Amino acid sequence: MPSNPNLYQYLMGSSSLIVEANSSTRYMSINTPNTFHTVSPFLVQKFLTSCIGEIQNVKKLRSGDLLTQVDSKQASVISKLTHLGTFPVETSFHKTLNVSRGVLSNPDFIHVIEAEFLEELRDQNVFASRRINIRRDGRLIPTQHVVLTFQTPVLPKSIKAGYINCKLRQYIPNPLRCFKCQRYGHSQQSCHHVFGAV
């Protein structure tokens, strides 16, 4: 399984080779108005190599956009691209693959507010925090578990929070479940299950 579980979930079921991510890895999308569906993969590879150099990994998405796995220097080059060979292109950092989320669990932080986590851990690449709450007897009760989001695709093993060294574990969200057919992987709004069908 790749070190970035987001990428694993995103490309799950694909036979493409997934290259291990590291702290300088970035994921970028490249799209063109006419999509890359009808463009020769050989031609795309030549354009990419001439503009950016050798790339760790490239995958064409269902939308026709290209998802590239590059290092930080190549990401800087891609972000300035307006053309890939003869094709006009727009580029952007992928919204979810360039971040990682981990859970900090420590009773010493039960009374620390989310804003304080952000302020104190910004220099460790934390840009979002959310405390996990549980509902009991109609009331929301805060727990000692805090989800921290990092501006890096690889989750650090630990962080220094004040005077405490805190280990992190990978945040795994609850699976998406349809409350119409009770199956996993889609929501009720996008359910195509026909009841009574054999």
C-alpha positions as CSV (number, residue, x, y, z in Angstrom):
1,M,0.0,0.0,0.0
2,P,1.4,3.4,-0.9
3,S,2.5,5.6,2.0
4,N,-0.1,8.1,1.0
5,P,-3.5,6.4,1.6
6,N,-5.3,9.1,-0.2
7,L,-3.5,8.2,-3.4
8,Y,-4.3,4.5,-2.7
9,Q,-8.0,5.2,-2.3
10,Y,-8.0,7.5,-5.4
11,L,-6.3,5.0,-7.7
12,M,-7.6,1.8,-6.0
13,G,-8.4,-0.9,-8.5
14,S,-5.9,0.6,-11.0
15,S,-3.1,-1.6,-12.2
16,S,-0.9,1.5,-12.6
17,L,2.5,1.4,-10.8
18,I,2.3,3.8,-7.8
19,V,5.6,5.3,-6.8
20,E,6.1,5.8,-3.1
21,A,5.6,9.3,-1.9
22,N,8.0,11.4,0.2
23,S,7.9,14.8,1.8
24,S,8.8,16.6,-1.4
25,T,6.3,14.7,-3.6
26,R,3.5,16.8,-5.1
27,Y,0.4,15.8,-7.1
28,M,-0.7,18.1,-9.8
29,S,-3.6,18.0,-12.4
30,I,-3.1,19.1,-16.0
31,N,-6.2,19.6,-18.1
32,T,-6.8,20.9,-21.6
33,P,-10.2,22.1,-23.0
34,N,-10.3,19.1,-25.4
35,T,-9.1,16.5,-22.8
36,F,-6.3,14.1,-23.3
37,H,-8.7,11.1,-24.2
38,T,-7.8,11.2,-27.9
39,V,-4.1,12.1,-27.6
40,S,-1.4,9.5,-28.1
41,P,0.2,8.6,-24.8
42,F,3.6,8.6,-26.6
43,L,3.0,12.2,-27.6
44,V,1.9,13.2,-24.1
45,Q,5.0,11.6,-22.7
46,K,7.3,13.4,-25.1
47,F,5.7,16.8,-24.3
48,L,5.9,16.1,-20.5
49,T,9.6,15.1,-20.7
50,S,10.5,18.1,-22.9
51,C,8.8,20.6,-20.6
52,I,9.3,19.1,-17.1
53,G,11.8,16.2,-17.4
54,E,11.4,12.6,-16.2
55,I,8.2,12.3,-14.1
56,Q,7.7,9.8,-11.3
57,N,4.2,8.8,-12.3
58,V,1.4,9.9,-14.6
59,K,-2.2,8.7,-14.8
60,K,-5.1,9.8,-17.0
61,L,-8.3,10.3,-15.0
62,R,-11.8,9.6,-16.2
63,S,-12.2,13.3,-16.8
64,G,-9.4,13.2,-19.3
65,D,-7.1,15.2,-17.0
66,L,-3.6,14.1,-16.3
67,L,-2.7,13.4,-12.6
68,T,1.1,13.7,-12.2
69,Q,3.3,12.7,-9.3
70,V,6.3,15.0,-9.3
71,D,8.9,16.5,-7.0
72,S,8.6,20.1,-5.6
73,K,10.9,21.6,-8.3
74,Q,8.9,20.0,-11.1
75,A,5.7,21.2,-9.4
76,S,6.9,24.7,-9.6
77,V,7.6,24.3,-13.4
78,I,4.2,22.7,-14.0
79,S,2.3,25.4,-12.1
80,K,3.6,28.0,-14.7
81,L,2.7,25.9,-17.8
82,T,0.2,27.4,-20.2
83,H,0.9,25.0,-23.0
84,L,2.0,21.3,-23.2
85,G,3.4,21.1,-26.7
86,T,0.6,22.4,-28.9
87,F,-2.1,22.0,-26.3
88,P,-3.3,24.9,-24.1
89,V,-3.4,23.6,-20.5
90,E,-4.4,24.7,-17.0
91,T,-2.6,23.2,-14.0
92,S,-3.5,23.0,-10.4
93,F,-2.4,21.3,-7.2
94,H,-4.6,18.3,-6.4
95,K,-7.0,19.2,-3.6
96,T,-6.6,16.1,-1.5
97,L,-3.5,14.2,-2.5
98,N,-1.1,16.9,-1.3
99,V,-2.2,16.7,2.3
100,S,-2.2,14.1,5.0
101,R,-4.3,13.7,8.1
102,G,-3.3,12.1,11.4
103,V,-4.9,11.7,14.8
104,L,-3.2,13.0,18.0
105,S,-4.6,11.2,21.1
106,N,-3.5,12.6,24.4
107,P,-5.6,13.5,27.5
108,D,-3.3,16.5,28.2
109,F,-4.8,18.3,25.2
110,I,-8.5,17.7,26.1
111,H,-9.0,21.5,27.0
112,V,-6.8,22.9,24.1
113,I,-9.0,24.6,21.5
114,E,-8.6,24.0,17.8
115,A,-7.2,27.5,17.1
116,E,-4.4,27.0,19.6
117,F,-3.3,23.8,17.7
118,L,-3.2,25.8,14.5
119,E,-1.2,28.6,16.0
120,E,1.3,26.4,17.9
121,L,1.8,23.7,15.2
122,R,1.9,25.9,12.1
123,D,5.7,25.5,11.9
124,Q,5.2,21.7,11.7
125,N,3.1,22.1,8.6
126,V,-0.3,21.8,10.3
127,F,-2.9,24.0,8.6
128,A,-6.2,22.5,10.0
129,S,-7.3,20.8,13.2
130,R,-10.6,19.3,14.3
131,R,-11.5,17.7,17.6
132,I,-13.5,14.4,17.4
133,N,-16.7,14.6,19.4
134,I,-19.1,11.9,20.4
135,R,-22.8,12.2,20.9
136,R,-24.2,10.9,24.2
137,D,-27.7,11.6,25.5
138,G,-28.2,14.2,22.9
139,R,-25.0,16.1,23.9
140,L,-21.8,16.5,22.0
141,I,-18.8,15.5,24.2
142,P,-15.3,16.3,23.2
143,T,-12.7,13.5,23.2
144,Q,-8.9,13.5,23.6
145,H,-8.6,12.8,19.8
146,V,-7.7,15.6,17.4
147,V,-7.5,15.3,13.7
148,L,-4.5,17.3,12.3
149,T,-4.1,18.1,8.6
150,F,-0.6,18.6,7.3
151,Q,0.6,20.3,4.1
152,T,2.6,17.3,3.0
153,P,1.4,14.0,1.4
154,V,3.4,12.0,3.9
155,L,2.2,11.9,7.5
156,P,4.9,12.5,10.1
157,K,5.3,9.8,12.7
158,S,5.2,12.3,15.5
159,I,5.1,15.9,16.4
160,K,6.4,18.1,19.2
161,A,3.3,19.7,20.9
162,G,4.6,22.0,23.7
163,Y,6.9,19.8,25.8
164,I,5.3,16.5,24.7
165,N,6.4,14.3,21.9
166,C,3.1,13.0,20.4
167,K,2.9,10.0,18.1
168,L,0.4,10.3,15.3
169,R,-1.7,7.6,13.7
170,Q,-3.3,7.7,10.3
171,Y,-6.7,9.2,10.2
172,I,-9.1,6.8,8.4
173,P,-12.6,8.4,7.9
174,N,-15.7,6.3,8.2
175,P,-16.6,4.7,4.9
176,L,-19.3,6.3,2.7
177,R,-22.6,4.4,3.2
178,C,-25.9,4.6,1.3
179,F,-28.8,4.8,3.7
180,K,-31.2,3.7,0.9
181,C,-29.6,0.3,0.0
182,Q,-27.2,0.1,3.0
183,R,-24.3,-0.6,0.7
184,Y,-20.9,1.1,0.9
185,G,-19.1,3.3,-1.6
186,H,-21.8,5.8,-2.6
187,S,-24.4,8.2,-1.1
188,Q,-28.1,8.0,-1.0
189,Q,-28.4,10.7,-3.6
190,S,-26.3,8.8,-6.2
191,C,-27.9,5.3,-5.4
192,H,-28.9,3.4,-8.5
193,H,-30.1,0.3,-6.7
194,V,-33.5,-0.9,-7.9
195,F,-35.4,-2.7,-5.1
196,G,-37.0,-5.9,-6.1
197,A,-34.7,-6.4,-9.0
198,V,-33.0,-9.9,-9.2
